[in-house]
Amino acid sequence: MGFIRRQEEKFALQLLQWQYNKTGQPAPDPPTLRRHARILVDDAHRIARERGGNIWAILKEAVRKAPPR
């Protein structure tokens, strides 16, 4: 896994943690949270390939819309 991909996953992880804190829900265990972040990054890359766009903006929007798991 490359440097940029790791940074994208870290960013998604931070966004997810922020979302859980904001809603007052307990965050899942770290492995589950990391898996969710990886899934969000994969989805963001797929969307960027299909429609174009900025990965960071897609991630922010995905976390905002995604119901906490």
C-alpha positions as CSV (number, residue, x, y, z in Angstrom):
1,M,0.0,0.0,0.0
2,G,1.4,3.4,-1.0
3,F,1.9,6.5,1.1
4,I,-1.1,8.4,-0.4
5,R,-3.4,5.5,0.1
6,R,-2.4,5.3,3.8
7,Q,-3.0,9.0,4.2
8,E,-6.4,8.7,2.6
9,E,-7.3,5.9,5.0
10,K,-6.0,7.9,8.0
11,F,-8.2,10.8,6.9
12,A,-11.2,8.6,6.5
13,L,-10.5,7.1,10.0
14,Q,-10.3,10.6,11.5
15,L,-13.6,11.6,9.8
16,L,-15.3,8.5,11.1
17,Q,-14.1,9.1,14.6
18,W,-15.2,12.7,14.4
19,Q,-18.7,11.6,13.2
20,Y,-19.0,9.1,16.1
21,N,-18.0,11.8,18.6
22,K,-20.4,14.3,17.0
23,T,-23.4,11.9,17.2
24,G,-22.5,10.8,20.7
25,Q,-22.4,7.1,19.7
26,P,-19.6,4.9,20.9
27,A,-17.1,4.1,18.2
28,P,-16.6,0.4,17.2
29,D,-13.4,-1.4,18.0
30,P,-10.3,-0.1,16.1
31,P,-10.1,-3.0,13.6
32,T,-13.7,-2.5,12.6
33,L,-13.2,1.3,12.3
34,R,-10.1,0.7,10.1
35,R,-12.0,-1.7,7.9
36,H,-14.8,0.8,7.5
37,A,-12.3,3.5,6.6
38,R,-10.8,1.2,3.9
39,I,-14.2,0.5,2.5
40,L,-14.9,4.2,2.3
41,V,-11.6,4.9,0.5
42,D,-12.3,2.0,-1.9
43,D,-15.7,3.5,-2.7
44,A,-14.3,7.0,-3.1
45,H,-11.7,5.7,-5.6
46,R,-14.5,3.9,-7.5
47,I,-16.6,7.0,-7.6
48,A,-13.7,9.2,-8.7
49,R,-12.9,6.7,-11.5
50,E,-16.5,6.7,-12.7
51,R,-17.5,10.3,-12.3
52,G,-14.3,12.2,-11.7
53,G,-13.7,14.3,-8.7
54,N,-11.5,14.8,-5.7
55,I,-11.0,11.8,-3.4
56,W,-10.9,14.0,-0.3
57,A,-14.2,15.7,-1.1
58,I,-15.8,12.3,-1.9
59,L,-14.6,10.9,1.4
60,K,-16.0,13.9,3.4
61,E,-19.3,13.5,1.6
62,A,-19.4,9.7,2.1
63,V,-18.7,10.0,5.8
64,R,-21.3,12.7,6.2
65,K,-24.0,10.6,4.5
66,A,-22.9,7.2,5.8
67,P,-24.9,6.0,8.9
68,P,-22.5,5.0,11.7
69,R,-21.9,1.3,11.8
